[in-house]
Amino acid sequence: DKMKETTDSGSWLYDVSARFNDEMGRKEEVFGDLMRQYRSLQAQPNWEEGEADRARMVSLVAEIAGHHKAGGKREGLVKGKLLANGVAKRIRTKCEAESEKE
């Protein structure tokens, strides 16, 4: 329980920090905070199971991909695509496993 609380609060703090840095115009710091939030959410066990957690992750990945796209470089676009594909695969795998149980 303690680990989950720490992870949840860490994720929340990175989100707040990203919003603050965005308002201050610090784009690099925003991206760093979003990536920290992503890693924090990924570290949560079974995040794919909860609808709210999945929605939060999908929204976060879309925001990160948007930052990559705004960079305008092919490398950033590829990174955004790989990130989105990785999250989609994890969600898909979890959903398929749950449907097999039923």
N, CA, C and O atoms as a MOPAC input file, in Angstrom:
PM7 MOZYME 1SCF
protein

 N      0.81800 1    -1.19600 1     0.00000 1
 C      0.00000 1     0.00000 1     0.00000 1
 C      0.86600 1     1.26700 1     0.00000 1
 O      0.57800 1     2.23000 1    -0.70900 1
 N      1.91600 1     1.24400 1     0.79800 1
 C      2.79100 1     2.41800 1     0.89300 1
 C      3.41600 1     2.72400 1    -0.46700 1
 O      3.49200 1     3.88800 1    -0.86100 1
 N      3.86200 1     1.69900 1    -1.18300 1
 C      4.46900 1     1.90300 1    -2.48900 1
 C      3.46700 1     2.50200 1    -3.46600 1
 O      3.81000 1     3.40600 1    -4.22600 1
 N      2.24000 1     2.01200 1    -3.45400 1
 C      1.20500 1     2.52500 1    -4.34800 1
 C      0.91200 1     3.99200 1    -4.04100 1
 O      0.76100 1     4.80000 1    -4.95700 1
 N      0.83100 1     4.33400 1    -2.76200 1
 C      0.58500 1     5.72200 1    -2.38400 1
 C      1.71000 1     6.62600 1    -2.86800 1
 O      1.45700 1     7.71800 1    -3.37600 1
 N      2.93700 1     6.18000 1    -2.71300 1
 C      4.08300 1     6.96700 1    -3.15200 1
 C      4.05300 1     7.15800 1    -4.65700 1
 O      4.29000 1     8.26000 1    -5.14900 1
 N      3.76000 1     6.08400 1    -5.39700 1
 C      3.71200 1     6.16300 1    -6.84800 1
 C      2.59500 1     7.09500 1    -7.30200 1
 O      2.79800 1     7.92400 1    -8.18800 1
 N      1.41800 1     6.96100 1    -6.69800 1
 C      0.30100 1     7.81500 1    -7.07500 1
 C      0.62700 1     9.28000 1    -6.82400 1
 O      0.37800 1    10.12800 1    -7.68100 1
 N      1.18000 1     9.58000 1    -5.65800 1
 C      1.47900 1    10.97200 1    -5.35000 1
 C      2.58000 1    11.50100 1    -6.26100 1
 O      2.56400 1    12.67100 1    -6.64100 1
 N      3.54200 1    10.64000 1    -6.61300 1
 C      4.59800 1    11.05900 1    -7.52800 1
 C      4.04200 1    11.41100 1    -8.88600 1
 O      4.43800 1    12.40700 1    -9.49100 1
 N      3.12800 1    10.59900 1    -9.36100 1
 C      2.49500 1    10.85900 1   -10.64600 1
 C      1.74400 1    12.18900 1   -10.61400 1
 O      1.81800 1    12.98300 1   -11.55200 1
 N      1.03700 1    12.40900 1    -9.54400 1
 C      0.26200 1    13.64000 1    -9.38400 1
 C      1.18900 1    14.86500 1    -9.33500 1
 O      0.90100 1    15.89700 1    -9.94100 1
 N      2.28500 1    14.73400 1    -8.61600 1
 C      3.22600 1    15.85100 1    -8.51000 1
 C      3.84400 1    16.20000 1    -9.85300 1
 O      4.02600 1    17.37500 1   -10.16800 1
 N      4.16800 1    15.18600 1   -10.64400 1
 C      4.73500 1    15.45200 1   -11.96700 1
 C      3.71400 1    16.14000 1   -12.86800 1
 O      4.07500 1    16.98700 1   -13.68500 1
 N      2.45600 1    15.78300 1   -12.72200 1
 C      1.40500 1    16.42500 1   -13.49700 1
 C      1.30000 1    17.90400 1   -13.13900 1
 O      1.23300 1    18.76000 1   -14.02000 1
 N      1.28500 1    18.19600 1   -11.85100 1
 C      1.20600 1    19.59400 1   -11.39700 1
 C      2.43100 1    20.37000 1   -11.86300 1
 O      2.31500 1    21.50500 1   -12.32600 1
 N      3.60000 1    19.75800 1   -11.73900 1
 C      4.83600 1    20.41500 1   -12.16300 1
 C      4.81700 1    20.69900 1   -13.66600 1
 O      5.26700 1    21.75700 1   -14.10500 1
 N      4.29900 1    19.76100 1   -14.44700 1
 C      4.21200 1    19.96100 1   -15.89800 1
 C      3.28700 1    21.12800 1   -16.23100 1
 O      3.60500 1    21.94800 1   -17.09200 1
 N      2.14300 1    21.20400 1   -15.55100 1
 C      1.19900 1    22.30800 1   -15.80400 1
 C      1.83300 1    23.65300 1   -15.42300 1
 O      1.69600 1    24.63800 1   -16.14900 1
 N      2.51800 1    23.68400 1   -14.29100 1
 C      3.17600 1    24.90900 1   -13.84400 1
 C      4.25200 1    25.33700 1   -14.85500 1
 O      4.30300 1    26.49800 1   -15.26000 1
 N      5.09400 1    24.40400 1   -15.24800 1
 C      6.15100 1    24.72800 1   -16.19400 1
 C      5.59300 1    25.15400 1   -17.54400 1
 O      6.18800 1    25.98500 1   -18.23100 1
 N      4.45600 1    24.59000 1   -17.92600 1
 C      3.81200 1    24.99000 1   -19.17400 1
 C      3.36600 1    26.44900 1   -19.09600 1
 O      3.56100 1    27.22000 1   -20.03500 1
 N      2.77500 1    26.81200 1   -17.97900 1
 C      2.34300 1    28.19800 1   -17.79300 1
 C      3.52700 1    29.17100 1   -17.77700 1
 O      3.40000 1    30.32600 1   -18.18300 1
 N      4.67500 1    28.68600 1   -17.30200 1
 C      5.87400 1    29.52300 1   -17.23900 1
 C      6.63600 1    29.53600 1   -18.56300 1
 O      7.61500 1    30.26800 1   -18.70900 1
 N      6.18800 1    28.72900 1   -19.52900 1
 C      6.82700 1    28.69500 1   -20.84000 1
 C      8.08400 1    27.84400 1   -20.90300 1
 O      8.89900 1    28.01200 1   -21.81000 1
 N      8.24900 1    26.94500 1   -19.96400 1
 C      9.43400 1    26.08700 1   -19.91300 1
 C      9.12400 1    24.74900 1   -20.59000 1
 O      8.80600 1    23.76500 1   -19.92200 1
 N      9.21800 1    24.72500 1   -21.89400 1
 C      8.80900 1    23.55300 1   -22.67400 1
 C      9.64200 1    22.30600 1   -22.37800 1
 O      9.09100 1    21.20800 1   -22.29400 1
 N     10.95300 1    22.45400 1   -22.22100 1
 C     11.79800 1    21.29300 1   -21.93800 1
 C     11.45600 1    20.66900 1   -20.58900 1
 O     11.43700 1    19.44600 1   -20.44700 1
 N     11.18500 1    21.52300 1   -19.59600 1
 C     10.82600 1    21.01100 1   -18.28100 1
 C      9.46500 1    20.31500 1   -18.31800 1
 O      9.24600 1    19.32400 1   -17.62200 1
 N      8.55600 1    20.84300 1   -19.13700 1
 C      7.23300 1    20.22300 1   -19.28600 1
 C      7.40400 1    18.80400 1   -19.80800 1
 O      6.82200 1    17.85800 1   -19.27700 1
 N      8.20900 1    18.67000 1   -20.85700 1
 C      8.42100 1    17.35300 1   -21.45000 1
 C      9.04100 1    16.39500 1   -20.43000 1
 O      8.62400 1    15.24100 1   -20.32800 1
 N     10.02100 1    16.86300 1   -19.68700 1
 C     10.65600 1    16.03800 1   -18.65700 1
 C      9.66300 1    15.58800 1   -17.59900 1
 O      9.67500 1    14.43000 1   -17.18200 1
 N      8.80500 1    16.50000 1   -17.16600 1
 C      7.78500 1    16.15700 1   -16.16400 1
 C      6.77800 1    15.14200 1   -16.71700 1
 O      6.36100 1    14.22600 1   -16.00800 1
 N      6.39400 1    15.31000 1   -17.97300 1
 C      5.45500 1    14.36900 1   -18.58500 1
 C      6.06800 1    12.97300 1   -18.67600 1
 O      5.38900 1    11.97400 1   -18.43800 1
 N      7.34800 1    12.91100 1   -19.02100 1
 C      8.01400 1    11.61300 1   -19.10200 1
 C      8.15000 1    10.97700 1   -17.71500 1
 O      8.01000 1     9.76200 1   -17.57400 1
 N      8.42000 1    11.79100 1   -16.69600 1
 C      8.48300 1    11.25800 1   -15.32900 1
 C      7.11600 1    10.73700 1   -14.89900 1
 O      7.01000 1     9.69800 1   -14.24800 1
 N      6.07200 1    11.47400 1   -15.27100 1
 C      4.71900 1    11.03100 1   -14.93800 1
 C      4.40500 1     9.71200 1   -15.66100 1
 O      3.80300 1     8.80900 1   -15.07800 1
 N      4.80600 1     9.60900 1   -16.90400 1
 C      4.60100 1     8.37700 1   -17.67500 1
 C      5.28800 1     7.19700 1   -17.00100 1
 O      4.68000 1     6.14100 1   -16.82600 1
 N      6.54500 1     7.36800 1   -16.62400 1
 C      7.27300 1     6.28300 1   -15.96300 1
 C      6.64800 1     5.92500 1   -14.61800 1
 O      6.61700 1     4.75700 1   -14.23100 1
 N      6.15700 1     6.92600 1   -13.92000 1
 C      5.50800 1     6.69000 1   -12.63500 1
 C      4.22700 1     5.87600 1   -12.81700 1
 O      3.96000 1     4.95500 1   -12.04500 1
 N      3.44300 1     6.21300 1   -13.82700 1
 C      2.20600 1     5.47000 1   -14.09200 1
 C      2.51200 1     4.05400 1   -14.57300 1
 O      1.82700 1     3.10400 1   -14.19200 1
 N      3.54400 1     3.91400 1   -15.41200 1
 C      3.93300 1     2.59100 1   -15.90800 1
 C      4.35700 1     1.67900 1   -14.76000 1
 O      4.16700 1     0.46400 1   -14.82400 1
 N      4.93000 1     2.26500 1   -13.71700 1
 C      5.42800 1     1.48200 1   -12.58500 1
 C      4.29300 1     0.95400 1   -11.70800 1
 O      4.50300 1     0.03800 1   -10.91300 1
 N      3.11700 1     1.51300 1   -11.84200 1
 C      1.98400 1     1.03800 1   -11.04400 1
 C      1.56500 1    -0.34200 1   -11.53100 1
 O      1.36900 1    -0.54600 1   -12.72900 1
 N      1.42900 1    -1.28500 1   -10.61500 1
 C      1.00000 1    -2.62300 1   -11.04300 1
 C     -0.43600 1    -2.60300 1   -11.56900 1
 O     -1.32300 1    -1.98000 1   -10.98700 1
 N     -0.63200 1    -3.29100 1   -12.66400 1
 C     -1.96600 1    -3.47800 1   -13.26300 1
 C     -2.67800 1    -2.17700 1   -13.61500 1
 O     -3.89500 1    -2.07700 1   -13.46000 1
 N     -1.94800 1    -1.19800 1   -14.07800 1
 C     -2.59400 1     0.06200 1   -14.46100 1
 C     -3.53800 1    -0.14800 1   -15.64000 1
 O     -4.45100 1     0.65000 1   -15.85100 1
 N     -3.32700 1    -1.21600 1   -16.40800 1
 C     -4.16100 1    -1.47300 1   -17.58800 1
 C     -5.57000 1    -1.91400 1   -17.22500 1
 O     -6.47400 1    -1.86700 1   -18.05900 1
 N     -5.75800 1    -2.34500 1   -15.97300 1
 C     -7.05300 1    -2.89600 1   -15.57700 1
 C     -8.10300 1    -1.83700 1   -15.27600 1
 O     -9.27900 1    -2.02900 1   -15.58800 1
 N     -7.70800 1    -0.74900 1   -14.68800 1
 C     -8.67600 1     0.27800 1   -14.30800 1
 C     -8.96700 1     1.23300 1   -15.44600 1
 O     -8.05300 1     1.72600 1   -16.10800 1
 N    -10.23900 1     1.48800 1   -15.66800 1
 C    -10.63000 1     2.37400 1   -16.76500 1
 C    -10.05400 1     3.77700 1   -16.58600 1
 O     -9.60300 1     4.39000 1   -17.55300 1
 N    -10.06700 1     4.28500 1   -15.35500 1
 C     -9.53300 1     5.62800 1   -15.09600 1
 C     -8.02500 1     5.67400 1   -15.33800 1
 O     -7.51600 1     6.64100 1   -15.90400 1
 N     -7.31500 1     4.63400 1   -14.91200 1
 C     -5.86800 1     4.58000 1   -15.12900 1
 C     -5.53500 1     4.48900 1   -16.61100 1
 O     -4.60600 1     5.14100 1   -17.08900 1
 N     -6.29500 1     3.68200 1   -17.33000 1
 C     -6.06600 1     3.57400 1   -18.78300 1
 C     -6.30800 1     4.90700 1   -19.46300 1
 O     -5.52100 1     5.33300 1   -20.30800 1
 N     -7.39900 1     5.56700 1   -19.09300 1
 C     -7.71600 1     6.85600 1   -19.70500 1
 C     -6.63200 1     7.89200 1   -19.39700 1
 O     -6.25300 1     8.68200 1   -20.26200 1
 N     -6.14400 1     7.87800 1   -18.16900 1
 C     -5.08600 1     8.81100 1   -17.78500 1
 C     -3.81500 1     8.53800 1   -18.58400 1
 O     -3.14500 1     9.47000 1   -19.02900 1
 N     -3.48600 1     7.26300 1   -18.76500 1
 C     -2.28900 1     6.90300 1   -19.52100 1
 C     -2.42700 1     7.29300 1   -20.98800 1
 O     -1.49300 1     7.84000 1   -21.57400 1
 N     -3.57100 1     7.01800 1   -21.57900 1
 C     -3.78800 1     7.35500 1   -22.98800 1
 C     -3.70000 1     8.86700 1   -23.18600 1
 O     -3.08200 1     9.33500 1   -24.14200 1
 N     -4.30900 1     9.61900 1   -22.29500 1
 C     -4.24900 1    11.07800 1   -22.37700 1
 C     -2.81100 1    11.57900 1   -22.25700 1
 O     -2.39200 1    12.47700 1   -22.98800 1
 N     -2.07400 1    10.99600 1   -21.34000 1
 C     -0.68300 1    11.38900 1   -21.12900 1
 C      0.16400 1    11.07000 1   -22.35200 1
 O      0.97100 1    11.89600 1   -22.77600 1
 N     -0.00800 1     9.88500 1   -22.92300 1
 C      0.75700 1     9.50100 1   -24.11100 1
 C      0.41900 1    10.42500 1   -25.27700 1
 O      1.30600 1    10.79200 1   -26.04900 1
 N     -0.84300 1    10.80300 1   -25.41500 1
 C     -1.22800 1    11.74100 1   -26.47600 1
 C     -0.53400 1    13.08800 1   -26.27900 1
 O     -0.09900 1    13.71500 1   -27.24500 1
 N     -0.43400 1    13.52100 1   -25.04300 1
 C      0.23300 1    14.79100 1   -24.76000 1
 C      1.73100 1    14.70100 1   -25.05200 1
 O      2.31000 1    15.62700 1   -25.62100 1
 N      2.35100 1    13.59900 1   -24.66800 1
 C      3.77800 1    13.41000 1   -24.94300 1
 C      4.02000 1    13.35300 1   -26.45200 1
 O      4.96200 1    13.96300 1   -26.95700 1
 N      3.17100 1    12.62100 1   -27.16500 1
 C      3.30200 1    12.53100 1   -28.61700 1
 C      3.12700 1    13.91000 1   -29.26400 1
 O      3.78400 1    14.22400 1   -30.25700 1
 N      2.24600 1    14.72100 1   -28.69900 1
 C      2.06800 1    16.08500 1   -29.19700 1
 C      3.32700 1    16.92000 1   -29.03500 1
 O      3.65600 1    17.72900 1   -29.90300 1
 N      4.03300 1    16.72500 1   -27.92700 1
 C      5.30100 1    17.43700 1   -27.72800 1
 C      6.34200 1    16.96600 1   -28.73900 1
 O      7.10400 1    17.77200 1   -29.27200 1
 N      6.37300 1    15.66500 1   -29.00100 1
 C      7.29500 1    15.14400 1   -30.01200 1
 C      6.95100 1    15.73100 1   -31.37800 1
 O      7.84000 1    16.12700 1   -32.13200 1
 N      5.66800 1    15.78400 1   -31.68900 1
 C      5.21800 1    16.30900 1   -32.98700 1
 C      5.56700 1    17.78500 1   -33.12800 1
 O      5.97200 1    18.23500 1   -34.20000 1
 N      5.40700 1    18.53400 1   -32.04300 1
 C      5.71400 1    19.96700 1   -32.08100 1
 C      7.19600 1    20.21600 1   -32.34300 1
 O      7.57000 1    21.25900 1   -32.87900 1
 N      8.04100 1    19.25100 1   -31.96200 1
 C      9.47000 1    19.37200 1   -32.23000 1
 C      9.78100 1    19.35200 1   -33.71200 1
 O     10.79500 1    19.89900 1   -34.14600 1
 N      8.91100 1    18.72500 1   -34.49300 1
 C      9.04100 1    18.73300 1   -35.94200 1
 C     10.13300 1    17.84900 1   -36.51500 1
 O     10.41100 1    17.91700 1   -37.71300 1
 N     10.75300 1    17.02900 1   -35.69500 1
 C     11.80800 1    16.15200 1   -36.20000 1
 C     11.28100 1    14.73400 1   -36.35300 1
 O     10.44300 1    14.27600 1   -35.57700 1
 N     11.78900 1    14.05400 1   -37.36600 1
 C     11.36300 1    12.68100 1   -37.63000 1
 C     11.63600 1    11.78700 1   -36.42200 1
 O     10.80400 1    10.94700 1   -36.07800 1
 N     12.77400 1    11.95300 1   -35.78300 1
 C     13.13400 1    11.13800 1   -34.62100 1
 C     12.08200 1    11.25900 1   -33.50900 1
 O     11.70900 1    10.26500 1   -32.88600 1
 N     11.61500 1    12.48000 1   -33.27400 1
 C     10.58600 1    12.69900 1   -32.26000 1
 C      9.27500 1    12.03100 1   -32.62600 1
 O      8.59400 1    11.46800 1   -31.76800 1
 N      8.92400 1    12.09400 1   -33.90600 1
 C      7.69000 1    11.44600 1   -34.35900 1
 C      7.76300 1     9.93200 1   -34.17300 1
 O      6.78700 1     9.29800 1   -33.77100 1
 N      8.91700 1     9.36700 1   -34.46700 1
 C      9.09500 1     7.91700 1   -34.29800 1
 C      9.00000 1     7.55400 1   -32.81800 1
 O      8.37000 1     6.55600 1   -32.46400 1
 N      9.62000 1     8.35500 1   -31.95200 1
 C      9.54600 1     8.08800 1   -30.51300 1
 C      8.10700 1     8.14200 1   -30.01600 1
 O      7.68400 1     7.28600 1   -29.23800 1
 N      7.35400 1     9.14500 1   -30.46200 1
 C      5.95300 1     9.26300 1   -30.07100 1
 C      5.13500 1     8.07300 1   -30.53900 1
 O      4.28300 1     7.56900 1   -29.80800 1
 N      5.39600 1     7.62900 1   -31.75400 1
 C      4.67500 1     6.47600 1   -32.30500 1
 C      5.00200 1     5.21500 1   -31.51600 1
 O      4.10400 1     4.44100 1   -31.18200 1
 N      6.27900 1     5.00400 1   -31.21500 1
 C      6.68000 1     3.82100 1   -30.45700 1
 C      6.06900 1     3.81600 1   -29.05700 1
 O      5.63500 1     2.77600 1   -28.56200 1
 N      6.04000 1     4.98100 1   -28.43000 1
 C      5.44700 1     5.09700 1   -27.10500 1
 C      3.95900 1     4.73900 1   -27.15100 1
 O      3.47200 1     3.96500 1   -26.32600 1
 N      3.25500 1     5.30300 1   -28.10800 1
 C      1.81500 1     5.03300 1   -28.24900 1
 C      1.56100 1     3.56200 1   -28.56600 1
 O      0.64400 1     2.95700 1   -28.01100 1
 N      2.36500 1     2.98900 1   -29.45200 1
 C      2.19100 1     1.57400 1   -29.80100 1
 C      2.45600 1     0.66600 1   -28.60200 1
 O      1.76000 1    -0.33200 1   -28.41600 1
 N      3.44600 1     1.00300 1   -27.79500 1
 C      3.76000 1     0.20700 1   -26.61500 1
 C      2.62400 1     0.19700 1   -25.60600 1
 O      2.28300 1    -0.85000 1   -25.05500 1
 N      2.04200 1     1.36000 1   -25.36800 1
 C      0.92100 1     1.45600 1   -24.42500 1
 C     -0.29700 1     0.72900 1   -24.98300 1
 O     -0.98400 1     0.01300 1   -24.25400 1
 N     -0.56400 1     0.91200 1   -26.27300 1
 C     -1.70900 1     0.24300 1   -26.89500 1
 C     -1.55400 1    -1.27400 1   -26.82300 1
 O     -2.52400 1    -1.98900 1   -26.57500 1
 N     -0.33500 1    -1.76200 1   -27.04000 1
 C     -0.09800 1    -3.20600 1   -26.98200 1
 C     -0.34200 1    -3.75400 1   -25.58100 1
 O     -0.93300 1    -4.82200 1   -25.42000 1
 N      0.11700 1    -3.01500 1   -24.56200 1
 C     -0.10000 1    -3.47800 1   -23.18200 1
 C     -1.58100 1    -3.53000 1   -22.83800 1
 O     -2.04300 1    -4.47600 1   -22.20000 1
 N     -2.32300 1    -2.51400 1   -23.26000 1
 C     -3.76500 1    -2.48900 1   -22.99400 1
 C     -4.45300 1    -3.62200 1   -23.75200 1
 O     -5.29300 1    -4.32900 1   -23.19600 1
 N     -4.09600 1    -3.78700 1   -25.00900 1
 C     -4.70300 1    -4.82900 1   -25.83400 1
 C     -4.43000 1    -6.22200 1   -25.25000 1
 O     -5.33000 1    -7.05800 1   -25.17700 1
 N     -3.18500 1    -6.46100 1   -24.83700 1
 C     -2.81700 1    -7.75300 1   -24.25900 1
 C     -3.62200 1    -8.03200 1   -22.99400 1
 O     -4.10200 1    -9.14800 1   -22.79400 1
 N     -3.77000 1    -7.02700 1   -22.14600 1
 C     -4.52000 1    -7.19000 1   -20.90100 1
 C     -5.99200 1    -7.47000 1   -21.18900 1
 O     -6.59900 1    -8.32400 1   -20.54300 1
 N     -6.56400 1    -6.76100 1   -22.14800 1
 C     -7.98400 1    -6.96700 1   -22.50400 1
 C     -8.20900 1    -8.35000 1   -23.10000 1
 O     -9.21200 1    -9.00000 1   -22.80500 1
 N     -7.27900 1    -8.80200 1   -23.93800 1
 C     -7.40300 1   -10.12400 1   -24.52900 1
 C     -7.30900 1   -11.20800 1   -23.45900 1
 O     -8.04100 1   -12.19600 1   -23.50200 1
 N     -6.40400 1   -11.01900 1   -22.49800 1
 C     -6.27000 1   -11.98900 1   -21.41000 1
 C     -7.53600 1   -12.04900 1   -20.55700 1
 O     -7.93800 1   -13.12500 1   -20.11400 1
 N     -8.15300 1   -10.91000 1   -20.33100 1
 C     -9.38500 1   -10.86700 1   -19.53800 1
 C    -10.54000 1   -11.52600 1   -20.29500 1
 O    -11.36000 1   -12.21700 1   -19.69100 1
 N    -10.60800 1   -11.31800 1   -21.60000 1
 C    -11.70200 1   -11.92100 1   -22.37900 1
 C    -11.54300 1   -13.43000 1   -22.46400 1
 O    -12.53900 1   -14.14800 1   -22.56600 1
 N    -10.30000 1   -13.93100 1   -22.42500 1
 C    -10.07600 1   -15.38800 1   -22.43800 1
 C    -10.51800 1   -16.02000 1   -21.13000 1
 O    -10.96100 1   -17.16800 1   -21.11000 1
 N    -10.39900 1   -15.26500 1   -20.02100 1
 C    -10.82400 1   -15.77800 1   -18.72900 1
 C    -12.32700 1   -15.97500 1   -18.67300 1
 O    -12.81800 1   -16.88700 1   -18.00900 1
 N    -13.04700 1   -15.12400 1   -19.36700 1
 C    -14.51000 1   -15.17700 1   -19.34700 1
 C    -14.96600 1   -16.25400 1   -20.25500 1
 O    -16.16800 1   -16.47800 1   -20.39300 1

